[in-house]
Amino acid sequence: MPLVEAALKTNLFNLFKKMKNKELSEEEYAAELAKIFNDHIKTADVNAGIQVDTSGGKGATTSTGSLS
């Protein structure tokens, strides 16, 4: 699935409302913010054929997949 900017915006907006209403401590806010970005990034698809360099040499991804 491609990254959906609207979903990220909604999740961040809801988090900002919680912080503004003092529902979260700074530590809880930071943890939720990190989770939102982590979860959002994991929704991205990885396409086959992406060039990669590793300690074993050069190559390319051979199949599609997700980051989750």
Summary of the structure (lengths in Angstrom):
residues: 68
radius of gyration: 17.0
end to end distance: 11.3
largest distance: 52.1
contacts: 141
relative contact order: 0.17
helix: 47%
strand: 18%
